[in-house]
């Protein structure tokens, strides 16, 4: 049995998870909830490849990537969500948080400000924006 990746870099067919996209999505959410975001991201990436138009799958993937510390990938996934629906406050918020963790404070402030403007009632959005603005005002972080 081969364990090598396919030419496209995906999981080889003989190593593909059982079930269909919905089962992969549900198992990915279960893994995320149980504290295994890296495994969740792997499974949800497979689901996103199979159903690229699914906003639910892409959002779950972005959350898993963020929780796994894969901030660059989370930025890409949250950006894709925001591109499809710019008024999705959660996509803007997630993009802002991921950018903040990746050290891209300008990008973070922009998207967190959008999230706050859309949902001023959510205090955690405003707190995240204040934190990023404070980091930007403090200047570059020491190396």
C-alpha positions in Angstrom: 0.0 0.0 0.0 1.4 3.4 -1.0 1.7 6.2 1.6 3.1 8.8 -0.8 1.2 11.9 -1.6 -0.5 12.3 -4.9 1.1 14.5 -7.5 -1.3 17.4 -6.5 -0.1 17.1 -2.9 -3.3 15.7 -1.6 -4.1 12.5 0.2 -3.7 9.5 -2.0 -6.9 7.7 -2.7 -5.9 4.6 -0.7 -5.4 7.0 2.3 -8.5 9.1 1.9 -10.8 9.3 4.9 -14.0 7.1 4.7 -17.4 8.6 4.1 -18.4 11.7 2.1 -17.9 15.4 2.4 -20.6 15.8 5.1 -19.0 13.1 7.2 -15.6 14.7 6.8 -17.1 18.1 7.8 -18.8 16.6 10.9 -15.7 14.7 12.0 -13.6 17.9 11.4 -15.9 19.8 13.7 -15.7 17.1 16.3 -11.9 17.1 16.2 -11.9 20.9 16.5 -14.3 20.8 19.5 -12.2 18.1 21.1 -9.0 20.1 20.9 -7.3 18.6 17.9 -7.2 21.5 15.4 -4.4 20.2 13.3 -6.2 16.9 12.6 -9.4 18.9 12.0 -7.6 21.2 9.5 -6.3 18.2 7.6 -9.8 16.6 7.3 -11.5 19.9 6.6 -9.0 20.7 3.9 -10.0 17.5 2.2 -13.7 18.4 2.5 -12.9 21.9 1.1 -11.1 20.4 -1.9 -14.2 18.2 -2.6 -16.7 21.1 -2.1 -14.9 24.4 -2.8 -18.1 26.4 -2.8 -19.2 25.3 0.8 -19.0 28.3 3.1 -19.6 26.1 6.1 -16.6 23.9 5.3 -14.3 26.9 4.5 -15.3 28.6 7.8 -14.6 25.5 9.8 -11.3 25.0 7.9 -10.3 28.6 8.7 -11.1 28.2 12.4 -9.1 24.9 12.5 -6.1 26.5 10.7 -6.2 29.4 13.2 -6.4 27.2 16.2 -3.6 25.0 14.9 -1.3 28.1 14.6 -1.3 28.0 10.8 -2.0 31.7 10.6 -1.0 32.2 6.9 -3.4 29.5 5.8 -6.1 30.9 8.0 -5.6 34.3 6.4 -6.1 32.7 3.0 -9.2 30.9 4.1 -10.8 33.8 5.9 -9.9 36.0 2.9 -11.7 33.7 0.6 -14.8 33.8 2.9 -14.7 37.6 3.0 -14.2 37.9 -0.8 -17.4 35.9 -1.4 -19.4 37.9 1.2 -17.7 41.2 2.3 -20.4 41.8 4.9 -19.6 38.5 6.8 -18.5 40.1 10.1 -17.1 36.8 11.4 -14.9 36.3 8.3 -13.6 39.9 8.7 -13.0 39.2 12.4 -11.2 35.9 11.8 -9.1 37.5 9.1 -8.1 40.3 11.4 -7.2 37.9 14.2 -5.1 35.6 11.9 -3.3 38.6 10.5 -2.6 39.9 14.0 -1.1 36.6 15.0 1.0 36.6 11.8 2.3 40.0 12.6 0.5 41.7 9.8 -0.9 44.5 12.0 -2.0 46.8 9.2 -4.1 44.1 7.6 -5.4 43.0 11.0 -6.5 46.6 12.0 -8.3 47.0 8.6 -10.4 43.8 8.9 -11.0 44.1 12.7 -12.3 47.7 12.1 -14.7 46.3 9.4 -15.9 43.7 11.9 -16.4 46.3 14.6 -18.3 48.6 12.2 -20.6 45.7 11.2 -21.1 44.4 14.8 -20.5 47.2 17.3 -22.4 45.2 19.9 -19.7 42.5 20.1 -17.2 43.6 22.7 -14.6 41.0 21.8 -14.4 42.5 18.3 -13.7 45.9 19.7 -11.2 44.5 22.3 -9.2 42.8 19.5 -9.1 46.0 17.4 -7.9 48.0 20.4 -5.2 45.5 21.1 -3.9 45.6 17.5 -4.0 49.4 17.4 -2.0 49.5 20.7 0.6 47.1 19.2 0.9 49.3 16.1 1.3 52.4 18.2 4.0 50.8 20.3 6.1 50.3 17.2 8.0 47.2 16.1 8.3 44.4 18.5 11.9 43.7 19.8 13.7 40.9 18.2 
